[in-house]
Amino acid sequence: MDINQNSDHIKEERQQLIELGSDVTKSEKGNIYTLTIIGQVEGHQVLPETVKTTKYEHVLPLLAGIEESDDIDGLLLLLNTVGGDIEAGLAIAEMISGMKKPTVSLVLGGGHSIGIPLAVCTKKSFITPTASMTVHPVRMTGLVVGAPQTFRYFQRIQEQIADFVTENSGISKAKFEKYMMATGEMATDVGTILYGKEAVSSGLIDHLGGLNDALNALHDMIRSNKTEASKGT
């Protein structure tokens, strides 16, 4: 690679870091792609420029590229999100849960609402002691038709979310739905706020820890994958 090509590569990496909040770290332990889910997960409607967003149309092809890339060994997912569009969040979570490469998530600050499926979709999940996660029923803004069909639609979405979360974590469906429908935890609202230790003890998140813990777990998974690959050749 000549000087001009190297300069272009550096500019491309910087632009990717600015636009997507992502970065690739290369070391002897393996190449890790770090992806951040911040602010609101933006769906089919564009949110105001004053709102920090994670755009699903950027993340989905990025994840496909990570899975297919021979230069990436694992994915580190950093979350500090208030939630957002349900379909977009579930789409990202489903893609990550279907990846064969090692994946680890770390909840920093908050992993609320649809951020919960995103937090548990990786092969291992971590949360810092001060981070929080809000479990609540499905909400919809704007005009809603007051009909039984609308209620059933909301109910089916909640079931899909509960099924995904319980299949990808250690929490039971009964406990998750109990948290979702709790009435004494939040003022003028329904749901439950879980902090670091509570999220782990409930089975929602695998481990309590920080960045070093998440990276160590990812490095262990990468090393295990490489060992298995070498045995197969």
Stockholm file with secondary structure:
# STOCKHOLM 1.0

chainA/1-233         MDINQNSDHIKEERQQLIELGSDVTKSEKGNIYTLTIIGQVEGHQVLPETVKTTKYEHVLPLLAGIEESDDIDGLLLLLNTVGGDIEAGLAIAEMISGMKKPTVSLVLGGGHSIGIPLAVCTKKSFITPTASMTVHPVRMTGLVVGAPQTFRYFQRIQEQIADFVTENSGISKAKFEKYMMATGEMATDVGTILYGKEAVSSGLIDHLGGLNDALNALHDMIRSNKTEASKGT
#=GR chainA/1-233 SS CCHHHHHHHHHHHHHHHHHHCEEEEEETTEEEEEEEEEEEEECSSCCCTTSCEEEHHHHHHHHHHHHHCTTCCEEEEEEEEEEECHHHHHHHHHHHHTCCSCEEEEEEEEECTTHHHHHHSSSEEEECTTCEEEECCCCCCSCCCCSHHHHHHHHHHHHHHHHHHHHSSSCCHHHHHHHHTCSSSSTTSCSEEEEHHHHHHTTSSSEECCHHHHHHHHHHHHHHHHHHHHHHC
#=GC SS_cons         CCHHHHHHHHHHHHHHHHHHCEEEEEETTEEEEEEEEEEEEECSSCCCTTSCEEEHHHHHHHHHHHHHCTTCCEEEEEEEEEEECHHHHHHHHHHHHTCCSCEEEEEEEEECTTHHHHHHSSSEEEECTTCEEEECCCCCCSCCCCSHHHHHHHHHHHHHHHHHHHHSSSCCHHHHHHHHTCSSSSTTSCSEEEEHHHHHHTTSSSEECCHHHHHHHHHHHHHHHHHHHHHHC
//
